[in-house]
Amino acid sequence: MGELRDLIRDIPDFPKKGILFKDITPLLASPAGLAMAVEILVNPFRGQGIQAVIGAESRGFIFGTAMAQSLSCGFVPIRKPGKLPAAKIALTYDLEYGQDTLEIHKDAIRRGERCLVVDDLLATGGTMKACCDLVETLGGQIEGIAVLIELTCLKGRAKFDKYRLHSAITYDD
């Protein structure tokens, strides 16, 4: 994991003062780093019958689409308001630095469909919890959660005791 960790840079005070942002753009620019990250994220879920990978806007799209292709299943985007054209449901939730809203098409997931929910980062867990709630509202069965980075000091994992949660890289501070 040291190779991946070396491709992530810290940006202090972004998006606001007091936040230490984990910037994955150097990792995304590295063909080997990106391929390794996708493999590390997807490997625990191979052979688990995943039928859809669900990704949160926007960095969840990056890993989620590659993971869906690797698992030979579809990808479902969860988007910010106003970006989905068909009938949708929405959920507003708290972030570590404010509030946000996410939306998903009402017909994106079939009842009982086995889903893997993906994002780049787990901090306090607000975004991931909103994604899971949207998936379950539509009747999806969450088989797991995968994140590239987990900030363990923020204890977001505690919100997901009932799910299998896999993080590729953890930071304790």
C-alpha positions in Angstrom: 0.0 0.0 0.0 3.0 2.3 0.3 3.2 2.7 -3.4 -0.4 3.9 -3.5 0.1 6.1 -0.4 3.0 7.8 -2.2 0.6 8.8 -5.0 -1.8 10.7 -2.6 -0.9 14.2 -1.6 -2.2 16.3 1.3 -3.8 19.7 0.6 -4.3 21.7 3.8 -7.3 23.9 4.3 -9.3 22.5 1.3 -12.2 22.8 0.7 -12.2 25.0 3.8 -9.9 25.9 6.6 -9.1 23.0 9.0 -9.7 20.3 6.4 -6.7 18.2 5.2 -7.8 17.1 1.8 -6.4 13.8 0.4 -5.8 14.5 -3.3 -5.9 11.4 -5.4 -5.2 13.1 -8.8 -1.5 12.0 -8.8 -2.7 8.4 -8.3 -5.2 8.8 -11.1 -2.5 10.1 -13.4 -0.4 7.0 -12.8 -1.4 4.1 -15.0 0.1 1.6 -12.6 -1.3 3.3 -9.5 -4.8 3.5 -10.9 -4.7 -0.2 -12.0 -3.4 -1.2 -8.6 -6.0 0.8 -6.7 -8.9 -0.7 -8.8 -7.6 -4.3 -8.2 -7.2 -3.7 -4.5 -10.7 -2.4 -4.3 -12.4 -5.1 -6.4 -10.5 -8.2 -5.3 -12.4 -8.9 -2.0 -15.7 -8.8 -4.0 -14.8 -11.2 -6.9 -17.1 -14.2 -7.0 -19.6 -12.6 -4.6 -22.4 -12.2 -7.2 -22.3 -8.4 -7.4 -24.9 -7.2 -9.9 -24.3 -3.5 -9.7 -21.6 -1.2 -8.5 -22.9 2.1 -7.1 -20.7 5.1 -7.1 -21.1 8.6 -5.6 -20.4 11.7 -7.6 -17.8 12.4 -8.5 -14.7 10.4 -7.5 -16.8 7.3 -6.8 -17.5 7.3 -10.6 -13.8 6.9 -11.3 -13.3 3.8 -9.3 -16.8 2.5 -9.6 -16.9 2.2 -13.4 -13.6 0.4 -13.5 -14.7 -1.9 -10.8 -18.0 -2.6 -12.5 -16.2 -3.5 -15.7 -13.8 -5.8 -13.7 -16.8 -7.5 -12.1 -18.8 -7.8 -15.4 -21.7 -5.9 -14.0 -23.4 -2.5 -14.4 -22.6 0.8 -12.8 -25.2 3.1 -11.2 -24.3 6.7 -10.5 -25.5 8.6 -7.5 -25.5 12.3 -8.4 -25.7 15.8 -7.0 -29.1 17.5 -7.6 -30.2 18.5 -11.1 -28.0 16.1 -13.0 -30.3 13.0 -13.5 -32.9 13.4 -16.2 -35.5 10.7 -15.2 -37.6 10.2 -12.1 -35.4 10.1 -9.0 -35.3 10.1 -5.2 -33.1 12.4 -3.2 -31.6 12.5 0.3 -30.0 15.4 2.1 -27.3 14.6 4.7 -24.6 16.1 6.9 -21.0 16.3 5.9 -18.0 17.0 8.1 -18.1 20.6 6.7 -21.7 21.3 5.8 -24.7 19.6 4.1 -25.2 18.0 0.7 -27.9 16.2 -1.3 -27.6 13.1 -3.5 -30.1 11.7 -6.0 -30.5 8.3 -7.8 -32.9 7.3 -10.5 -35.9 5.4 -9.1 -35.4 2.6 -11.6 -31.6 2.3 -11.2 -31.7 -0.7 -8.9 -34.0 -3.8 -9.0 -35.4 -5.1 -5.7 -32.9 -7.7 -4.3 -30.1 -6.6 -6.6 -26.7 -7.4 -5.1 -24.9 -4.0 -4.9 -21.3 -2.9 -4.1 -21.2 0.8 -3.0 -17.9 2.6 -3.9 -16.3 6.0 -3.1 -12.8 7.4 -2.9 -12.9 8.4 0.8 -14.6 7.5 4.0 -14.4 10.2 6.6 -17.3 10.8 8.9 -19.4 8.5 6.7 -22.2 11.0 5.8 -21.9 10.5 2.0 -21.6 6.8 2.1 -24.5 6.5 4.6 -26.6 8.5 2.2 -25.6 6.3 -0.7 -26.5 3.2 1.3 -29.8 4.6 2.4 -30.7 5.4 -1.3 -29.7 1.9 -2.5 -31.8 0.3 0.3 -34.8 2.6 -0.3 -34.9 1.2 -3.9 -34.7 -2.4 -2.6 -31.0 -3.0 -3.3 -29.1 -5.5 -1.2 -25.7 -4.1 -0.1 -23.1 -6.8 -0.3 -20.2 -4.5 0.5 -18.7 -1.1 0.6 -15.3 -0.3 -0.9 -13.3 2.9 -0.4 -9.8 3.8 -1.5 -9.1 5.9 1.6 -10.4 5.6 5.1 -9.7 8.3 7.7 -10.0 6.1 10.8 -9.7 9.0 13.3 -13.1 10.3 12.1 -14.8 6.9 13.0 -17.0 6.8 9.9 -16.8 3.0 9.9 -19.0 2.9 13.0 -22.0 3.7 10.8 -21.5 0.6 8.7 -21.4 -2.3 11.2 -24.0 -4.3 9.2 -22.0 -4.1 6.0 -18.7 -5.6 4.8 -16.4 -2.5 4.5 -13.1 -2.7 2.6 -10.7 0.2 2.6 -7.5 0.0 0.5 -5.6 2.7 2.5 -6.1 3.9 6.1 -4.9 7.1 7.7 -5.0 7.4 11.5 -4.5 11.2 11.6 
